[in-house]
Structure formats: structure tokens, C-alpha cells
Amino acid sequence: MIRFRTIKTGYWRPGEDYAKIVLNSVESLVKESDIIVVSEKAISTAEGNIVDESKTKPSLSAKLLVRFWMRIVWGYFLGRICHLRINQIEHLRNFPMKEGMAHKQVALNWAGFLQALKHGSEGGIDLSNMPYSYACLPLKNPVERARRLHDKIRSKTGKSVTVIIADTDSTFSFHNFNFTSRPNPIKGITSFGGVFSFTLGRALKLKQRATPLAVVGSEISLEEALNFAEVAHHARGYGAGRTIWDVAKRFGVKFDEVTWEMLDEADHFPIVLIRRKTE
């Protein structure tokens, strides 16, 4: 059994000293053997690992992905096969042309063709809770960031903790086989196929949990890492909205009109402290 505590902070903008924020947030709370799960996207945004999609010129491939693949294949076939929510399917059928083409070109450039075929979060690229036309790119070396946080916390508090960096992208489990479409998960999770692994997992309604990308500190099992990542995912919520559509609707603006200040208004919980019960 475990207990968890979400830790509220401001929205992490590019240039934020996120390591200092994490340390200040947990210093008075942390105990020996605690698990601290930090959002990959929050770290990546703070590091300025973002791209302005409005400056991207879409290729013919990106245009076809939107006109045919997203609006028709996902909107009328794959969306149902993958058991997406009705409102998600409606969004896909009306996938924005201009912004969507630019986004698919970014996905092609950064994640490759099989990832660009996904309906969202292509290769870990994230648009939700991002302002204007910015997209957040995945971290290239999450282990390095987790180690930095771990060492900083241990040096200041003297406590031995485990730091996990996790992404909301799903890892699917079939008996002892764990797989994801998300590149670079932790050891023990197989990453393959982009859209194919995602479709397989969703179509078969396999168990799905958030994906741990780095674990630094004590030795924990893969099952524990997956469970901790999933607990943190559900505990922290969705900030200003679950999807780019939800965020825009919340503020009553277009996709590219969400501002940093609007995002500041929402509650953000990029840190979740997890403690095993000893009872």
C-alpha cells in the first residue's frame, strides 16, 4: 500500500530553475525511501525544449496526414478501434487544417513517420497546456535530469529517495510483456512500432499505465515503477485541460491564442511525493 501527496507549484516556464523548485517543494516533507515522481513535460518546458509550430512549413506528407489520415482514418475507423472517447473522435473528424499540418510536420521532423501516424503525442511531443503554437519536445536524456534531482535532494536533506521522471503516454501490459509507442522508456519496457503498438494496446483493451522514463535512487521493480508513474499521473490531473481542445475551450480562445498568463491561472502539480505504508 502507498500514500501520495501532490505538490502544487506555478507553471514552469522556459528558464525556470526546476531543480530548485523541486528541492524547495519537498525539502520539509521528504522522508527516507520516499518516491518523488516529476513530470517529464514540466522539466522539458522549463529547459526550453519547445518548438514554435507556426514557423514550420508543412510538406505534402503532412498535408495528407491531416486531410486523409487524421480526419478520415482516425476519425471514422481507428478512433473506434482504439475505443477513444466520443468527443475525441469528433475532434479528429474536425482536425484543424493549418495548425494540424504544421504539427504533423513537426512530428515527422522530430519523431518519424510511424510516430506521426498516431492521433496525438507523437513520439512524446505534447501540445496540451502549451501556449500559442508551441509544442513541447521529449527529453533526450531523462536519466541525467533524474540523477541531478536525486543528488540535489539527497545532498540537502540527507534522505535516500527515488526520483522517477514519467510521461503520461501509455505503456501497455500483456502478462509480463510491457510495451509502449513512446521512445526511450526505462529498461524492461519495449518501445516499437509507433502507431501500431498504440493501436494494438488500445484495440485489445490491455492494461495501460503512464510510462516511467528514468528511475534514479533505490532499486525498484518495473511493476513498481509503472504503478508509481500511474499513481502520479492520476493524482496530478491535467492542469488547464486534458487536451489542446480542452485548454482552448476553458479560456474561450483559439488553439494558438492560449497565453502563458492563462496557463498560470490553472493549478499545476508537476511533483507527486509517494510513500510506501509500513503498516
Secondary structure as UniProt FT lines:
FT   STRAND          2..9
FT   TURN            14..15
FT   HELIX           18..26
FT   TURN            27..29
FT   TURN            32..33
FT   STRAND          35..39
FT   HELIX           40..46
FT   TURN            47..48
FT   STRAND          50..52
FT   HELIX           53..55
FT   HELIX           60..64
FT   HELIX           65..78
FT   HELIX           79..81
FT   TURN            82..83
FT   HELIX           86..93
FT   HELIX           97..110
FT   HELIX           113..116
FT   HELIX           122..124
FT   TURN            128..129
FT   TURN            132..133
FT   STRAND          134..136
FT   HELIX           142..157
FT   STRAND          162..174
FT   TURN            175..176
FT   STRAND          177..180
FT   TURN            187..188
FT   STRAND          189..191
FT   HELIX           195..203
FT   TURN            204..205
FT   STRAND          207..216
FT   HELIX           222..236
FT   TURN            237..240
FT   HELIX           244..251
FT   HELIX           255..257
FT   HELIX           260..265
FT   STRAND          268..276
//
